[in-house]
Amino acid sequence: MMAELNNNKLPAHVQRFNIHQRLQHLLLAVSVLMLIVTGFPIKYGHTGWAATVIGIFGSFEKMFNVHLFFAVVMIISGAYHLIWLIGLFAKQGPVLTMMPRWKDVTDAIHHYKYMLGLTRTPPQFDRYTYLEKFEYFAVVWGIFVMGFSGFILWYPRMFTWLPRWMMDVARVVHTNEAFVAMLALFMGHFFAVHFNPKVFPTSRVWLNGKISVEHLAEEHPLEYRKLLQERGLPEAAAAHELHASGFGKSMALIVVEILVYGTIVVAVLVTFLKLLFK
């Protein structure tokens, strides 16, 4: 990104993700959403809403085939990403910006204090925040677990050598991992990328790969400072001094978010616990 900028004037937008990253995200996003839509009616087939969803697809068999198709698409997205990483490493050497560091722990503590109003200084994130790193490795783990357990359930005859209880474990792992992934997607990722007041109705990074310099300065101040250094510009304009959104950090918004998300968490936990102890 930095190498592409060859003059001393900051552009309005910076290219954050290339076409390969955006295509990988698109394949993953579409496949995961369709797996949720077609997967949970299988798990909760005894409910009325599940019958309605199955009716939209025409029959259970058709919906199940759609589920299998998008399972393959999800695996393809993971394979695409792995091949792209290997090519990137071969060309540029190891890229460690996504690897967890001790700074991510201190950033998380600082971030929680900032959101609760215990400190007025925002955390100084680099190219990827601790939340983005956590989400990335959660996706890697999820594709592996969902893919392997789903493969066992798809082709049970290939695993007849396993004890019977392993099939039950695969079924539980597959459905529960899907449940956790759905919660993380709808309650975490959707808010950060779509419903956050700073980017509502959506961030454009996943569409065109670009981020505004102001947004970069506020959300990724260390990366922003590196951009300034590349251009030979003064570093006086730190992230929290650049067009920071007062609404995005207002106590009223914090309280509303805590109430809304807290209510959702409690409702989900109550529902899930009822399913466990049926």
C-alpha positions in Angstrom: 0.0 0.0 0.0 2.7 2.5 1.1 4.9 1.7 -2.0 2.1 2.8 -4.3 2.1 6.3 -2.9 4.9 8.2 -4.6 4.3 11.9 -3.9 4.2 14.1 -0.8 0.5 14.7 -0.7 -1.9 12.4 1.1 -4.7 11.0 -1.1 -8.3 11.1 0.0 -8.4 7.3 0.1 -5.8 4.5 0.6 -6.1 1.0 -1.0 -6.4 -1.3 2.0 -7.4 -4.6 0.4 -6.6 -5.8 -3.2 -9.0 -7.7 -5.5 -7.8 -11.1 -4.3 -8.7 -10.3 -0.7 -12.1 -8.9 -1.7 -12.9 -11.9 -3.8 -11.9 -14.3 -0.9 -14.1 -12.3 1.4 -17.0 -12.3 -1.0 -16.9 -16.1 -1.5 -16.6 -16.6 2.3 -19.4 -14.1 3.1 -21.9 -15.6 0.6 -21.1 -19.2 1.5 -21.4 -18.6 5.3 -24.6 -16.7 5.0 -26.2 -19.4 2.8 -24.9 -22.2 5.1 -26.6 -20.4 8.0 -29.9 -20.0 6.1 -29.9 -23.7 4.9 -28.2 -25.2 8.0 -30.3 -24.1 10.9 -33.6 -25.4 9.4 -31.9 -28.8 9.4 -31.0 -28.5 13.1 -34.3 -27.2 14.1 -36.5 -29.0 11.6 -39.2 -29.6 14.2 -40.1 -25.8 14.3 -42.6 -23.9 12.2 -40.1 -21.4 10.9 -37.8 -24.2 9.7 -40.7 -25.7 7.7 -41.3 -22.2 6.1 -37.6 -21.9 5.1 -37.7 -25.5 3.6 -40.8 -24.5 1.7 -39.0 -21.6 0.1 -36.4 -24.0 -1.4 -39.1 -26.4 -2.6 -38.2 -29.4 -0.5 -35.8 -30.5 2.2 -33.6 -32.4 -0.4 -33.2 -29.2 -2.5 -32.3 -27.1 0.5 -29.8 -29.8 1.7 -28.2 -29.8 -1.8 -27.9 -26.0 -1.6 -26.3 -26.4 1.8 -23.7 -28.9 0.4 -23.0 -26.6 -2.6 -22.1 -23.6 -0.4 -20.1 -25.9 1.9 -17.9 -26.5 -1.1 -17.8 -22.8 -1.9 -16.6 -22.1 1.7 -13.8 -24.7 1.3 -12.8 -23.1 -2.0 -12.6 -19.7 -0.4 -10.3 -21.1 2.3 -8.2 -22.9 -0.3 -8.0 -19.7 -2.4 -6.8 -17.8 0.7 -4.2 -20.4 1.5 -2.8 -20.4 -2.1 -2.8 -16.6 -2.2 -0.9 -16.5 1.1 1.7 -19.0 -0.2 2.2 -16.9 -3.3 2.4 -13.7 -1.2 5.1 -15.3 1.1 7.0 -16.6 -1.9 7.1 -13.1 -3.4 7.5 -10.8 -0.4 8.6 -13.2 2.4 6.7 -13.7 5.6 4.0 -11.1 6.3 3.5 -11.0 10.1 1.0 -8.1 10.4 -1.8 -10.5 11.3 0.1 -12.5 13.9 -1.0 -11.9 17.5 1.4 -10.0 19.7 1.6 -8.9 23.4 0.5 -5.4 22.2 -2.9 -6.9 21.2 -3.5 -7.8 24.9 -2.6 -4.4 26.1 -4.6 -2.8 23.3 -7.7 -4.9 24.3 -7.4 -3.7 27.9 -7.0 -0.1 26.8 -9.9 -0.4 24.4 -12.3 -1.6 27.0 -11.3 1.2 29.3 -11.8 3.7 26.5 -15.3 2.3 25.6 -16.3 2.5 29.2 -15.1 6.1 29.5 -12.3 5.2 32.0 -9.7 6.9 29.7 -10.0 9.6 27.1 -7.2 8.4 24.9 -8.1 5.8 22.2 -5.9 2.7 21.7 -3.2 3.1 19.1 -4.0 0.3 16.6 -1.7 -0.8 13.8 -2.8 -2.3 10.4 -5.0 -4.9 12.2 -6.6 -4.5 15.6 -6.8 -7.3 18.2 -10.5 -7.8 17.2 -9.6 -8.2 13.5 -6.9 -10.7 14.4 -9.2 -12.7 16.7 -11.9 -12.8 14.0 -9.4 -13.9 11.3 -8.1 -16.9 13.3 -11.7 -17.7 14.4 -12.6 -18.0 10.7 -9.5 -20.2 10.0 -10.5 -22.4 12.9 -14.2 -22.4 11.9 -13.5 -23.4 8.3 -11.3 -26.3 9.5 -13.7 -27.5 12.1 -16.9 -27.0 10.1 -15.3 -28.5 7.0 -13.9 -31.6 8.6 -17.0 -32.4 10.8 -19.2 -31.6 7.8 -17.2 -34.0 5.6 -17.7 -36.8 8.2 -21.4 -36.2 8.2 -21.6 -35.9 4.4 -19.7 -39.2 3.8 -20.3 -41.3 6.9 -19.5 -44.6 5.1 -15.9 -43.4 4.7 -15.6 -43.2 8.5 -17.2 -46.5 9.5 -13.9 -47.4 11.1 -14.5 -44.7 13.7 -16.5 -45.5 16.9 -20.2 -44.6 16.7 -19.8 -41.9 19.3 -17.4 -40.0 17.1 -20.2 -39.5 14.6 -22.3 -38.0 17.4 -19.4 -35.8 18.4 -19.0 -34.6 14.8 -22.7 -33.7 14.6 -22.6 -31.8 17.9 -19.4 -30.0 17.0 -20.7 -29.1 13.5 -24.0 -27.6 14.8 -22.6 -25.8 17.9 -19.7 -24.3 16.0 -22.2 -23.0 13.4 -24.2 -21.5 16.3 -21.2 -19.7 17.7 -20.2 -18.5 14.2 -23.6 -17.1 13.7 -23.5 -15.2 16.9 -20.0 -13.8 16.2 -21.1 -12.8 12.7 -24.4 -11.1 13.5 -23.4 -9.5 16.8 -19.8 -8.6 16.2 -18.8 -8.4 12.6 -22.1 -6.9 11.3 -21.9 -4.1 13.9 -18.3 -3.3 13.1 -18.7 -3.4 9.3 -22.3 -2.3 8.8 -24.1 -0.9 11.8 -21.4 1.1 13.5 -22.4 4.8 13.3 -19.0 5.7 11.8 -19.6 3.5 8.8 -23.3 3.0 8.6 -24.9 1.7 6.4 -21.7 -0.2 5.5 -18.0 0.2 5.3 -16.8 0.3 1.7 -13.5 -1.4 2.3 -15.0 -4.8 1.5 -16.5 -3.4 -1.7 -13.7 -1.3 -3.3 -10.8 -2.1 -0.9 -10.4 1.6 -0.1 -10.4 3.4 3.3 -10.4 7.2 3.7 -7.3 8.8 5.2 -9.5 10.2 8.1 -10.9 6.8 8.9 -7.4 5.2 8.7 -6.0 7.8 11.1 -8.8 7.3 13.6 -9.0 3.5 13.4 -5.4 2.6 12.6 -3.2 5.4 13.9 0.1 3.6 13.8 -0.4 2.6 10.1 -1.4 6.2 9.5 1.8 7.5 11.0 3.8 5.1 8.8 2.0 6.6 5.8 3.0 10.1 7.0 6.6 9.0 7.4 6.6 7.5 3.9 5.5 10.9 2.6 7.9 12.9 4.7 5.0 14.7 6.4 4.9 15.9 10.0 3.3 13.5 12.5 1.5 16.2 14.5 -1.9 15.1 13.2 -2.5 12.0 15.4 -5.5 9.8 14.9 -7.6 11.1 17.8 -7.0 14.6 16.6 -8.4 14.0 13.1 -12.1 14.3 12.6 -12.9 11.9 15.4 -16.6 11.2 15.6 -18.1 12.5 18.9 -21.2 10.5 18.4 -19.2 7.3 17.9 -17.7 7.8 21.4 -20.7 9.4 23.2 -21.7 7.9 26.5 -25.3 7.8 25.3 -24.4 5.5 22.4 -22.3 3.3 24.8 -25.3 2.8 27.1 -27.6 2.0 24.2 -25.2 -0.5 22.8 -24.7 -2.2 26.1 -28.4 -2.5 26.7 -29.2 -3.7 23.2 -26.3 -6.2 23.0 -26.8 -7.3 26.6 -30.5 -8.1 25.9 -29.6 -10.1 22.8 -26.9 -12.1 24.7 -29.3 -12.9 27.6 -32.1 -13.9 25.1 -29.7 -16.1 23.2 -28.2 -17.8 26.3 -31.7 -18.5 27.7 -32.8 -20.0 24.4 -29.6 -22.1 24.1 -29.8 -23.3 27.7 -33.4 -24.4 27.1 -32.2 -26.5 24.1 -29.4 -28.1 26.2 -31.7 -29.2 29.0 -34.6 -30.4 27.0 
